[in-house]
Amino acid sequence: MSSLAPENTLAAFRLCADHGVRWFEFDCDVLADGTVVVIHDATLDRTTDHKGEVHALTLADLDDVDAGSWFDPRFAGEPVPTLRQVVDLMNEAGLDANLELKHTRGVPGGPLLAGVARELERLHPDRQLLVSSFDPLLLAGFRRLAPHWPLACLYEHHRFTGIWRSVASLLGAVAIHPGDLGLEAGHVRQFTDAGLAVNVWTVNSVDRAAELFGWGVGAVFTDVAQDFPPEWREARQLPLP
């Protein structure tokens, strides 16, 4: 719902429930003190009123960070959420999610993986969650820590090479998440023939989404879920093979 509220905030996730959207997507990174937070970028610069590298901060450093005003003054004071807060919201609102593991070059991934695995233990067993990343090493590390969570491999168009099949197989991934740019029906056919669910990012056109579904795509990531038909928004289970 990031067309209606600032991305990766509790305000945006609550709007999913308000609009009958069952699934949402969010990004996770880790602070210097091991706290897992929900933010897309490696720095605060773009989506808050502060600057600085996320991995160099502690939770206390975020006390006065405003993650909402850049989007609209109505969201002034919106915090950078922790993964714990998002898990609580999922449990309370009956929401399911795709969690993307972010990776900052040069920063060890162990604390992020350990923190995510720890917080997800609090997720209600009725909730559904898919863990994705562009980084197969992060996914492999997470698989070792928490093998019961299903994994998805993220790809951009220029990385649609033959290696995706081997990577998905080695990871035991259940889904592939290709970018919409440059995606063709033949790509989708290859993915589904390999036994993978296909969920495409980022699709902000209802007509394009309908075309993708016709090709065999199971779900799309979008900023404008409120514009999609109710039957798409209300999907109770992510299509998996």
C-alpha positions as CSV (number, residue, x, y, z in Angstrom):
1,M,0.0,0.0,0.0
2,S,3.0,2.3,-0.5
3,S,1.0,4.5,-2.8
4,L,-1.2,5.5,0.2
5,A,1.3,5.4,3.0
6,P,5.0,5.5,3.5
7,E,6.7,2.2,2.5
8,N,7.7,-0.3,5.1
9,T,5.7,1.2,7.9
10,L,3.1,-0.1,10.2
11,A,0.7,2.5,8.8
12,A,1.1,1.0,5.3
13,F,0.6,-2.6,6.6
14,R,-2.5,-1.6,8.6
15,L,-4.0,-0.2,5.4
16,C,-3.6,-3.7,3.9
17,A,-6.1,-5.0,6.4
18,D,-8.4,-2.0,5.9
19,H,-8.5,-2.7,2.1
20,G,-8.9,-6.4,2.4
21,V,-5.4,-7.2,1.2
22,R,-4.3,-10.4,2.9
23,W,-0.6,-10.5,1.8
24,F,2.0,-7.7,2.0
25,E,5.8,-7.4,1.4
26,F,8.4,-5.9,3.6
27,D,12.2,-5.6,3.8
28,C,14.4,-6.5,6.8
29,D,17.9,-5.3,7.8
30,V,19.7,-5.4,11.2
31,L,21.0,-2.7,13.5
32,A,24.4,-2.8,15.3
33,D,22.7,-4.1,18.5
34,G,21.1,-7.0,16.6
35,T,17.6,-5.6,16.4
36,V,15.9,-6.5,13.1
37,V,14.2,-3.5,11.6
38,V,11.9,-3.0,8.6
39,I,13.5,-0.8,6.0
40,H,14.4,-1.1,2.3
41,D,17.6,0.9,2.0
42,A,21.0,0.5,3.7
43,T,20.7,4.1,4.9
44,L,18.0,6.2,6.5
45,D,18.4,9.0,4.0
46,R,15.6,8.4,1.5
47,T,12.7,7.3,3.7
48,T,13.3,9.2,7.0
49,D,14.2,12.7,8.2
50,H,17.6,11.4,9.4
51,K,20.8,10.2,7.6
52,G,23.1,7.4,8.4
53,E,23.9,3.7,7.7
54,V,21.3,1.3,9.3
55,H,23.9,-1.2,10.4
56,A,25.8,1.4,12.4
57,L,22.8,2.4,14.5
58,T,21.1,1.0,17.6
59,L,17.4,0.8,18.5
60,A,17.8,3.8,20.8
61,D,19.2,5.9,17.8
62,L,15.8,5.4,16.1
63,D,13.7,7.0,18.9
64,D,13.4,10.3,17.2
65,V,13.5,9.1,13.6
66,D,10.5,10.1,11.5
67,A,9.7,7.7,8.7
68,G,6.5,9.3,7.6
69,S,6.8,13.0,7.0
70,W,8.8,12.6,3.7
71,F,5.7,10.9,2.3
72,D,3.0,13.2,3.7
73,P,2.7,15.4,6.8
74,R,-0.2,13.2,7.9
75,F,2.3,10.5,8.7
76,A,4.6,12.6,10.8
77,G,6.2,10.6,13.6
78,E,5.7,7.3,12.0
79,P,8.6,5.1,13.3
80,V,10.9,2.7,11.6
81,P,9.3,-0.5,12.7
82,T,11.0,-3.5,14.2
83,L,10.4,-7.0,12.9
84,R,8.9,-7.8,16.3
85,Q,6.2,-5.1,15.8
86,V,5.4,-6.4,12.3
87,V,5.0,-10.0,13.6
88,D,2.7,-8.7,16.3
89,L,0.6,-6.9,13.7
90,M,0.5,-10.0,11.5
91,N,-0.8,-12.0,14.4
92,E,-3.3,-9.4,15.5
93,A,-4.7,-8.5,12.0
94,G,-4.5,-12.0,10.4
95,L,-2.1,-10.9,7.7
96,D,0.4,-12.9,5.8
97,A,3.7,-11.6,4.3
98,N,6.7,-11.9,2.1
99,L,9.8,-11.0,4.1
100,E,12.8,-9.9,2.0
101,L,16.2,-10.2,3.5
102,K,18.4,-7.2,2.6
103,H,22.1,-7.4,2.4
104,T,24.6,-4.6,2.8
105,R,27.9,-5.3,1.1
106,G,30.7,-5.8,3.6
107,V,28.3,-6.3,6.6
108,P,28.1,-9.9,8.0
109,G,24.7,-11.5,7.4
110,G,24.8,-13.7,10.5
111,P,23.2,-11.2,12.9
112,L,20.4,-10.5,10.4
113,L,19.6,-14.2,9.9
114,A,19.7,-15.0,13.6
115,G,17.5,-12.0,14.5
116,V,14.9,-12.9,11.8
117,A,14.8,-16.5,12.8
118,R,14.3,-15.6,16.4
119,E,11.5,-13.1,15.8
120,L,9.6,-15.4,13.5
121,E,9.3,-18.0,16.2
122,R,6.6,-15.6,17.6
123,L,4.5,-15.8,14.5
124,H,1.2,-17.6,15.0
125,P,1.1,-21.0,13.3
126,D,-1.9,-19.9,11.3
127,R,0.0,-17.2,9.6
128,Q,1.8,-17.7,6.3
129,L,5.2,-16.3,5.4
130,L,7.6,-16.5,2.5
131,V,11.3,-15.5,2.8
132,S,13.0,-14.0,-0.2
133,S,16.3,-12.4,-1.2
134,F,18.4,-11.4,-4.1
135,D,21.3,-13.0,-2.3
136,P,21.4,-16.8,-2.4
137,L,24.0,-17.0,0.3
138,L,21.6,-15.3,2.7
139,L,18.9,-17.7,1.8
140,A,21.2,-20.6,2.3
141,G,22.2,-19.3,5.7
142,F,18.6,-18.8,6.7
143,R,17.7,-22.3,5.5
144,R,20.2,-23.7,7.9
145,L,18.8,-21.7,10.8
146,A,15.1,-22.1,10.1
147,P,14.5,-24.8,7.5
148,H,10.7,-24.8,7.9
149,W,10.1,-21.4,6.2
150,P,9.6,-21.5,2.4
151,L,12.1,-19.6,0.3
152,A,11.9,-17.6,-2.9
153,C,14.7,-16.3,-5.1
154,L,14.5,-12.7,-6.3
155,Y,15.9,-11.8,-9.8
156,E,16.2,-8.8,-12.0
157,H,15.7,-9.2,-15.8
158,H,19.4,-9.1,-16.6
159,R,20.0,-12.0,-14.3
160,F,17.6,-14.4,-16.0
161,T,20.4,-16.8,-16.8
162,G,20.5,-20.6,-16.6
163,I,21.9,-20.4,-13.1
164,W,18.5,-19.6,-11.6
165,R,17.4,-23.2,-11.9
166,S,20.5,-24.6,-10.1
167,V,20.3,-21.9,-7.4
168,A,16.6,-22.6,-6.7
169,S,17.2,-26.4,-6.6
170,L,20.1,-26.1,-4.2
171,L,18.2,-23.9,-1.9
172,G,15.0,-25.9,-2.1
173,A,13.2,-22.8,-3.0
174,V,9.5,-23.0,-3.8
175,A,9.2,-19.8,-5.7
176,I,11.0,-17.3,-8.0
177,H,10.3,-13.6,-7.9
178,P,11.4,-12.0,-11.2
179,G,11.1,-8.3,-12.0
180,D,8.4,-7.3,-14.4
181,L,10.8,-5.3,-16.6
182,G,11.6,-7.5,-19.6
183,L,9.6,-10.5,-18.4
184,E,8.1,-12.6,-21.1
185,A,5.7,-15.5,-21.3
186,G,8.5,-17.8,-22.2
187,H,10.3,-17.0,-18.9
188,V,7.3,-17.7,-16.9
189,R,6.9,-21.1,-18.7
190,Q,10.4,-22.0,-17.9
191,F,9.9,-21.2,-14.2
192,T,6.7,-23.1,-13.8
193,D,8.1,-26.1,-15.8
194,A,10.8,-26.2,-13.2
195,G,8.1,-26.5,-10.5
196,L,8.4,-23.0,-9.1
197,A,5.7,-20.6,-8.2
198,V,6.1,-17.3,-10.0
199,N,5.4,-14.0,-8.2
200,V,6.4,-10.8,-10.1
201,W,7.5,-7.4,-8.9
202,T,6.5,-4.5,-9.2
203,V,3.2,-4.5,-11.2
204,N,1.2,-1.3,-10.8
205,S,-1.2,-1.9,-13.8
206,V,-4.3,-4.0,-13.5
207,D,-4.1,-4.9,-17.2
208,R,-0.5,-6.0,-16.9
209,A,-1.3,-8.1,-13.8
210,A,-4.2,-9.8,-15.7
211,E,-1.8,-10.6,-18.6
212,L,0.8,-12.1,-16.2
213,F,-1.9,-14.2,-14.5
214,G,-2.8,-15.5,-17.9
215,W,0.8,-16.6,-18.4
216,G,0.7,-18.7,-15.2
217,V,2.0,-16.1,-12.7
218,G,0.6,-16.8,-9.2
219,A,0.9,-13.4,-7.6
220,V,2.3,-9.9,-8.1
221,F,3.8,-7.3,-5.9
222,T,2.2,-3.9,-6.3
223,D,2.1,-0.4,-4.8
224,V,-1.6,0.0,-5.7
225,A,-3.3,-3.0,-4.3
226,Q,-6.4,-0.8,-3.6
227,D,-6.9,-0.6,-7.3
228,F,-7.0,-4.4,-7.9
229,P,-10.2,-6.5,-7.9
230,P,-11.3,-7.7,-4.5
231,E,-10.8,-11.3,-5.4
232,W,-7.1,-10.7,-6.0
233,R,-6.7,-8.7,-2.8
234,E,-8.4,-11.3,-0.7
235,A,-6.3,-14.3,-1.7
236,R,-6.1,-16.5,1.4
237,Q,-3.0,-18.5,0.3
238,L,0.0,-17.6,-1.9
239,P,0.0,-19.8,-4.9
240,L,2.8,-22.3,-4.4
241,P,3.7,-25.5,-6.3
